[in-house]
Amino acid sequence: MKSYIAEKQIRLVGKAWEVKHQLQLMLKQGGPNITLMDYAAGLHNPPQRKHLGNK
């Protein structure tokens, strides 16, 4: 299965059961109230992590 992610779209290419499984995983990760547009934007621009400086 292949997935292509852009800022405003997610393209899933594969067998029907693979796409369905991936969509179920995405629903678990994002929660029931997130929109597909918000989910795609989050994948395209992940939140910045704070890095600890070397000591």
C-alpha positions as CSV (number, residue, x, y, z in Angstrom):
1,M,0.0,0.0,0.0
2,K,1.2,3.5,-0.7
3,S,0.1,6.8,0.7
4,Y,0.7,10.3,-0.6
5,I,0.4,13.2,1.8
6,A,0.1,16.8,0.9
7,E,-1.1,19.8,2.9
8,K,-4.8,19.4,2.0
9,Q,-5.1,15.8,0.8
10,I,-4.2,12.3,1.6
11,R,-4.2,9.7,-1.2
12,L,-4.3,6.1,-0.2
13,V,-3.5,3.5,-2.9
14,G,-3.9,-0.2,-2.3
15,K,-6.3,-3.0,-1.9
16,A,-9.7,-2.1,-0.4
17,W,-8.9,-3.9,2.9
18,E,-5.5,-2.1,3.2
19,V,-7.2,1.3,2.7
20,K,-9.9,0.5,5.2
21,H,-7.3,-0.6,7.7
22,Q,-5.2,2.5,7.2
23,L,-8.3,4.7,7.6
24,Q,-9.2,2.9,10.9
25,L,-5.6,3.5,12.2
26,M,-5.9,7.2,11.2
27,L,-9.2,7.5,13.1
28,K,-7.6,6.0,16.2
29,Q,-4.6,8.4,16.0
30,G,-6.6,11.5,15.3
31,G,-9.6,10.9,17.5
32,P,-13.3,10.9,16.5
33,N,-13.7,14.7,16.3
34,I,-10.8,15.5,14.0
35,T,-11.5,16.4,10.3
36,L,-9.5,14.9,7.5
37,M,-8.2,18.3,6.5
38,D,-6.8,18.9,10.1
39,Y,-5.3,15.4,10.1
40,A,-3.6,16.0,6.7
41,A,-2.3,19.3,7.9
42,G,-0.9,17.7,11.0
43,L,1.0,15.1,9.0
44,H,2.3,17.6,6.5
45,N,3.4,20.1,9.3
46,P,4.1,18.1,12.4
47,P,4.3,20.1,15.7
48,Q,7.7,21.3,16.6
49,R,9.5,19.4,19.4
50,K,11.6,21.1,22.0
51,H,15.2,19.9,21.9
52,L,17.3,19.9,25.0
53,G,20.7,21.5,24.7
54,N,23.9,19.4,25.1
55,K,25.4,19.7,28.6
